[in-house]
């Protein structure tokens, strides 16, 4: 299964929702990068994604986007194949 990395903050309902969906799809481990604890990570996230909001989700090397993007990907049937690609 592809590694999942997610930029998050402590109090973020969209982060919680995204993590719940990923766990429902079989993801056992999510690498969380807390940008509220490390401003340099926020800068890195913004440079990498061009976005300021959390969560920002990466599956393997693919930038999925935020929570709404993750849900849309799942509804199109693209989440499981992306998770299982290795």
C-alpha positions as CSV (number, residue, x, y, z in Angstrom):
1,X,0.0,0.0,0.0
2,X,1.2,3.5,-0.9
3,X,2.4,5.7,2.0
4,X,0.0,8.4,3.0
5,X,1.3,11.8,4.2
6,X,-1.0,14.5,5.4
7,X,-0.4,18.1,6.5
8,X,-2.7,18.9,9.4
9,X,-3.4,21.1,12.4
10,X,-4.6,20.0,15.8
11,X,-8.1,21.4,15.5
12,X,-9.3,20.7,12.0
13,X,-12.6,18.9,11.3
14,X,-11.6,18.3,7.7
15,X,-8.4,16.6,8.8
16,X,-10.4,14.3,11.1
17,X,-12.9,13.5,8.3
18,X,-10.1,12.7,5.8
19,X,-8.3,10.5,8.3
20,X,-11.5,8.6,9.0
21,X,-12.1,8.0,5.3
22,X,-8.5,6.8,4.8
23,X,-8.8,4.4,7.7
24,X,-12.1,3.1,6.3
25,X,-10.2,2.3,3.1
26,X,-7.6,0.3,4.9
27,X,-4.9,2.8,5.6
28,X,-3.2,1.7,8.9
29,X,-0.7,4.5,9.2
30,X,-0.8,8.2,8.2
31,X,2.3,10.3,8.4
32,X,0.9,13.5,9.9
33,X,2.9,16.8,9.6
34,X,1.5,19.3,12.1
35,X,2.0,22.7,10.5
36,X,0.6,24.4,13.6
37,X,3.6,23.2,15.5
38,X,6.2,23.9,12.8
39,X,5.9,27.1,10.7
40,X,8.6,25.9,8.4
41,X,6.5,22.9,7.5
42,X,3.6,25.3,6.6
43,X,5.9,27.2,4.3
44,X,7.0,23.9,2.7
45,X,3.4,22.7,2.3
46,X,2.5,26.0,0.6
47,X,5.5,25.8,-1.7
48,X,4.8,22.2,-2.6
49,X,1.0,22.4,-3.1
50,X,0.3,26.1,-3.8
51,X,-2.4,25.9,-1.1
52,X,-2.7,27.3,2.4
53,X,-5.5,25.1,3.8
54,X,-5.3,21.8,5.6
55,X,-5.4,19.0,5.2
56,X,-3.1,18.5,2.2
57,X,-2.9,14.9,1.4
58,X,-0.3,12.9,-0.5
59,X,-0.6,9.3,-1.4
60,X,2.7,8.1,-2.5
61,X,4.1,10.9,-4.6
62,X,0.6,12.0,-5.8
63,X,-0.8,15.2,-4.3
64,X,-4.5,14.4,-3.8
65,X,-5.5,17.8,-2.4
66,X,-7.7,18.5,0.5
67,X,-10.6,16.6,2.2
68,X,-13.1,17.5,-0.5
69,X,-10.7,16.3,-3.2
70,X,-10.1,13.0,-1.3
71,X,-13.9,12.4,-1.0
72,X,-14.4,13.2,-4.7
73,X,-11.5,10.8,-5.7
74,X,-13.1,8.1,-3.6
75,X,-16.6,8.7,-5.1
76,X,-15.0,8.4,-8.6
77,X,-13.5,5.0,-7.6
78,X,-9.9,6.3,-7.8
79,X,-8.9,6.2,-4.1
80,X,-8.5,2.5,-3.7
81,X,-6.4,2.0,-6.8
82,X,-4.2,4.9,-5.8
83,X,-3.7,3.5,-2.3
84,X,-2.9,0.0,-3.7
85,X,-0.5,1.1,-6.4
86,X,3.1,0.4,-5.4
